[in-house]
Amino acid sequence: MFAALLASNVTLDLIFDLDDTLVSMGNSLSISMCATISHYSKESCNDTLLATERPKEPDRDHVVFMYRYLNNKGIKVTDKEVREMFAQKYLEVAKNEEGLLVDIDTLKELGKRNNIFILTDRERRFYDPIWKDSFKDHLKGIVCFGDLAVNARKPDPANLNQLIKDYKIQRPVYIGNDEKDMQLTKNASIIGIGVTTNRTEKELRDAGAAYIISSVNELPALLKTSQAQKQFEGLTASI
């Protein structure tokens, strides 16, 4: 029973999503995408354009969207060129746009008894310059997209399963903010805790979340007092 694990002195392996769980991207993504599109199209780009055009390309890779958008406008540019330009634009703005969603003291408290990991779809080159120094003293390990040979994006559990194998993780719990995070936990047969940063409790529960918090800062209290909280009533899960 997962609730029993939470109430005991058992060490948990807390595996966190990054974007919109531990950190806010702010406007870094939209600014970088518009800067990339404008660089090649020589036309202005804004949030309205992205809101109109982005849904037409369901591919999760933002670079693929930009590449297709530009080529559909008759602008001949390669995927690699778009990818490198986007990386340049992103790194120019990210440090000023992004911010922590969790107090470092919370991570310190969690790390006293538990092991902390990050599993993110963010590429390493977009993680290290922005966030490595903030988290390095609190992590047992991190896997970015592209780090492993399997190279899978959520909700495919391949990267998560490899992380569990590599670090000999015994009691994994995944904490994330969107449906794909919770679908990932179902696919890997582990417990998911949903964070309502930008999704509703219903959306996260429907996707598979066993427990809900509004911020990672609430996690220490959840781990200490789980049996006394209504959201755990009737919930059972095994690891």
RODO-2510 file (C-alpha; in nm, 4 decimals, decimal comma):
residues 239
     n   res          X          Y          Z
     1     m     0,0000     0,0000     0,0000
     2     f     0,1487     0,3332    -0,1061
     3     a    -0,0195     0,5226     0,1767
     4     a     0,1526     0,2934     0,4224
     5     l     0,4892     0,3659     0,2618
     6     l     0,4281     0,7378     0,2943
     7     a     0,3455     0,7084     0,6610
     8     s     0,6496     0,4931     0,7392
     9     n     1,0195     0,5669     0,7526
    10     v     1,0785     0,4027     0,4161
    11     t     1,3055     0,5921     0,1783
    12     l     1,1268     0,6857    -0,1438
    13     d     1,2832     0,7568    -0,4822
    14     l     1,1169     1,0828    -0,5846
    15     i     1,1459     1,1359    -0,9601
    16     f     1,0427     1,4834    -1,0743
    17     d     0,9400     1,6269    -1,4052
    18     l     1,1152     1,9607    -1,4625
    19     d     0,9153     2,2134    -1,6656
    20     d     0,6066     2,3493    -1,4893
    21     t     0,6722     2,1120    -1,1991
    22     l     1,0015     2,2324    -1,0507
    23     v     1,0534     2,5358    -1,2750
    24     s     0,8422     2,7760    -1,4753
    25     m     0,9495     2,8403    -1,8325
    26     g     0,7795     3,1799    -1,8253
    27     n     0,7724     3,3234    -2,1760
    28     s     1,1063     3,1742    -2,2784
    29     l     0,9529     2,9230    -2,5171
    30     s     0,7222     3,1616    -2,7024
    31     i     0,9883     3,4342    -2,7202
    32     s     1,2438     3,1888    -2,8600
    33     m     1,0010     3,0417    -3,1115
    34     c     0,8929     3,3832    -3,2381
    35     a     1,2530     3,5013    -3,2606
    36     t     1,3415     3,1929    -3,4641
    37     i     1,0439     3,2273    -3,6985
    38     s     1,1097     3,6004    -3,7481
    39     h     1,4770     3,5379    -3,8174
    40     y     1,3929     3,3290    -4,1233
    41     s     1,0612     3,4801    -4,2351
    42     k     1,1611     3,8453    -4,1812
    43     e     0,8073     3,8946    -4,0547
    44     s     0,6790     3,9752    -3,7081
    45     c     0,5691     3,6906    -3,4851
    46     n     0,3638     3,7047    -3,1661
    47     d     0,1674     3,4861    -2,9267
    48     t    -0,1439     3,5176    -3,1423
    49     l     0,0347     3,3648    -3,4388
    50     l     0,1655     3,0788    -3,2240
    51     a    -0,1775     3,0201    -3,0706
    52     t    -0,3273     3,0000    -3,4198
    53     e    -0,0604     2,7960    -3,5960
    54     r     0,0843     2,5702    -3,3261
    55     p    -0,2298     2,3536    -3,2844
    56     k    -0,2149     2,2710    -3,6554
    57     e     0,1048     2,0759    -3,5909
    58     p     0,0388     1,8238    -3,3128
    59     d     0,4017     1,7079    -3,3099
    60     r     0,5378     1,7733    -2,9586
    61     d     0,8731     1,8917    -3,0937
    62     h     0,8523     2,2702    -3,1264
    63     v     1,1382     2,2729    -3,3753
    64     v     0,9483     2,0410    -3,6079
    65     f     0,6544     2,2803    -3,5912
    66     m     0,8732     2,5789    -3,6812
    67     y     1,0476     2,3879    -3,9589
    68     r     0,7159     2,2836    -4,1147
    69     y     0,5638     2,6279    -4,0694
    70     l     0,8535     2,7988    -4,2441
    71     n     0,8694     2,5486    -4,5279
    72     n     0,4937     2,5735    -4,5795
    73     k     0,5489     2,9455    -4,6326
    74     g     0,8033     2,8655    -4,9013
    75     i     1,1076     2,9424    -4,6853
    76     k     1,3677     2,6753    -4,7524
    77     v     1,5475     2,5981    -4,4313
    78     t     1,6631     2,2692    -4,2846
    79     d     1,5509     2,1095    -3,9602
    80     k     1,9079     2,1349    -3,8315
    81     e     1,9280     2,5076    -3,9083
    82     v     1,6007     2,5747    -3,7288
    83     r     1,7095     2,3630    -3,4341
    84     e     2,0382     2,5507    -3,3918
    85     m     1,8767     2,8937    -3,4307
    86     f     1,6105     2,8068    -3,1744
    87     a     1,8811     2,6895    -2,9312
    88     q     2,0648     3,0191    -2,9735
    89     k     1,7515     3,2283    -2,9191
    90     y     1,6389     3,0199    -2,6227
    91     l     1,9675     3,0448    -2,4384
    92     e     1,9645     3,4207    -2,4888
    93     v     1,6380     3,4655    -2,2981
    94     a     1,5869     3,1659    -2,0676
    95     k     1,7862     3,2847    -1,7660
    96     n     1,5793     3,6013    -1,7461
    97     e     1,2433     3,4358    -1,8159
    98     e     1,2473     3,1128    -1,6174
    99     g     1,2043     3,0748    -1,2425
   100     l     1,1830     2,8193    -0,9643
   101     l     0,8448     2,6806    -0,8638
   102     v     0,9855     2,5045    -0,5587
   103     d     1,1747     2,6379    -0,2602
   104     i     1,5259     2,4975    -0,2371
   105     d     1,4588     2,4388     0,1325
   106     t     1,1793     2,2022     0,0272
   107     l     1,4232     1,9963    -0,1770
   108     k     1,6647     1,9911     0,1159
   109     e     1,3910     1,8631     0,3442
   110     l     1,2790     1,5991     0,0955
   111     g     1,6368     1,4896     0,0413
   112     k     1,6993     1,4187     0,4103
   113     r     1,5084     1,0914     0,3873
   114     n     1,4435     1,0374     0,0176
   115     n     1,6405     1,0138    -0,3043
   116     i     1,5661     1,2875    -0,5592
   117     f     1,5883     1,2526    -0,9357
   118     i     1,4776     1,4498    -1,2422
   119     l     1,3445     1,2957    -1,5621
   120     t     1,2732     1,5577    -1,8280
   121     d     1,1981     1,5856    -2,1982
   122     r     1,4243     1,8930    -2,2017
   123     e     1,7536     1,8385    -2,3836
   124     r     2,0728     1,8533    -2,1793
   125     r     2,1959     2,1656    -2,3592
   126     f     1,8801     2,3450    -2,2423
   127     y     1,9133     2,2202    -1,8857
   128     d     2,2779     2,2571    -1,7864
   129     p     2,3279     2,6301    -1,8609
   130     i     2,0009     2,7287    -1,6917
   131     w     1,9312     2,4912    -1,4044
   132     k     2,2248     2,2594    -1,3345
   133     d     2,3750     2,4775    -1,0614
   134     s     2,0399     2,5177    -0,8844
   135     f     1,9701     2,1458    -0,8512
   136     k     2,3051     1,9646    -0,8600
   137     d     2,3514     1,9504    -0,4812
   138     h     2,0080     1,7955    -0,4283
   139     l     1,9932     1,5227    -0,6943
   140     k     2,0957     1,1602    -0,7016
   141     g     2,0599     1,1725    -1,0797
   142     i     1,8990     1,3366    -1,3821
   143     v     1,8022     1,2120    -1,7256
   144     c     1,7431     1,4644    -2,0030
   145     f     1,6024     1,3827    -2,3457
   146     g     1,8864     1,2503    -2,5570
   147     d     2,0981     1,1270    -2,2643
   148     l     2,0103     0,7620    -2,3189
   149     a     2,0291     0,5321    -2,6175
   150     v     1,6541     0,4651    -2,5945
   151     n     1,5811     0,8376    -2,6482
   152     a     1,2091     0,8184    -2,5689
   153     r     0,9703     1,1003    -2,4867
   154     k     0,6930     1,0778    -2,2309
   155     p     0,4555     0,8981    -2,1983
   156     d     0,6834     0,6241    -2,3361
   157     p     0,8338     0,4741    -2,0185
   158     a     1,1665     0,3668    -2,1737
   159     n     1,3749     0,6510    -2,0254
   160     l     1,2047     0,6154    -1,6877
   161     n     1,2612     0,2409    -1,6833
   162     q     1,6277     0,2924    -1,7716
   163     l     1,6676     0,5496    -1,4937
   164     i     1,5159     0,3040    -1,2467
   165     k     1,7483     0,0298    -1,3677
   166     d     2,0649     0,2409    -1,3739
   167     y     2,0183     0,3772    -1,0214
   168     k     1,8743     0,0533    -0,8803
   169     i     1,5666     0,2431    -0,7686
   170     q     1,3435     0,0407    -0,5368
   171     r     1,0463     0,2651    -0,4572
   172     p     0,9867     0,5095    -0,7448
   173     v     0,7271     0,7845    -0,7242
   174     y     0,6895     1,0241    -1,0165
   175     i     0,5789     1,3852    -0,9702
   176     g     0,4640     1,5826    -1,2748
   177     n     0,2233     1,8467    -1,3956
   178     d     0,0480     1,7203    -1,7068
   179     e    -0,1404     1,4280    -1,8523
   180     k     0,1623     1,2754    -2,0233
   181     d     0,3432     1,2637    -1,6898
   182     m     0,0589     1,0686    -1,5351
   183     q     0,0214     0,8453    -1,8412
   184     l     0,3926     0,7758    -1,8032
   185     t     0,3393     0,6486    -1,4501
   186     k     0,0615     0,4182    -1,5674
   187     n     0,2779     0,2848    -1,8487
   188     a     0,5623     0,2204    -1,6048
   189     s     0,3302     0,0810    -1,3364
   190     i     0,4453     0,3255    -1,0692
   191     i     0,2643     0,5814    -0,8550
   192     g     0,2105     0,9313    -0,9926
   193     i     0,1571     1,2529    -0,7987
   194     g     0,0005     1,5287    -1,0060
   195     v     0,0884     1,8957    -0,9568
   196     t    -0,1865     2,1349    -1,0649
   197     t     0,0477     2,3975    -1,2084
   198     n    -0,1386     2,4191    -1,5384
   199     r    -0,3781     2,1223    -1,5328
   200     t    -0,6856     2,0601    -1,3221
   201     e    -0,7109     1,7912    -1,0591
   202     k    -0,9671     1,6110    -1,2757
   203     e    -0,7402     1,6134    -1,5807
   204     l    -0,4522     1,4711    -1,3800
   205     r    -0,6618     1,2108    -1,2031
   206     d    -0,8229     1,1038    -1,5296
   207     a    -0,4724     1,0565    -1,6704
   208     g    -0,3720     0,8354    -1,3798
   209     a    -0,2604     1,0509    -1,0854
   210     a    -0,3019     0,8773    -0,7499
   211     y    -0,2473     1,1945    -0,5477
   212     i    -0,2736     1,5670    -0,6147
   213     i    -0,0827     1,8685    -0,4843
   214     s    -0,0897     2,2274    -0,6048
   215     s     0,2851     2,2796    -0,5607
   216     v     0,5920     2,0680    -0,4930
   217     n     0,6250     2,2735    -0,1751
   218     e     0,3261     2,0747    -0,0442
   219     l     0,5005     1,7415    -0,0947
   220     p     0,6779     1,7162     0,2447
   221     a     0,3450     1,7615     0,4245
   222     l     0,1793     1,5040     0,2010
   223     l     0,4511     1,2517     0,2728
   224     k     0,4235     1,3087     0,6477
   225     t     0,0468     1,3226     0,6936
   226     s    -0,0926     1,1235     0,4018
   227     q    -0,3255     0,9023     0,6027
   228     a    -0,4929     1,2055     0,7601
   229     q    -0,5702     1,3779     0,4298
   230     k    -0,8950     1,3298     0,2440
   231     q    -0,7348     1,2881    -0,0973
   232     f    -0,5867     0,9563     0,0180
   233     e    -0,9115     0,8072     0,1435
   234     g    -0,9852     0,4873    -0,0417
   235     l    -0,6746     0,5112    -0,2571
   236     t    -0,4479     0,2107    -0,2755
   237     a    -0,1394     0,1547    -0,4810
   238     s     0,1537    -0,0787    -0,4735
   239     i     0,5108    -0,0467    -0,5906
***
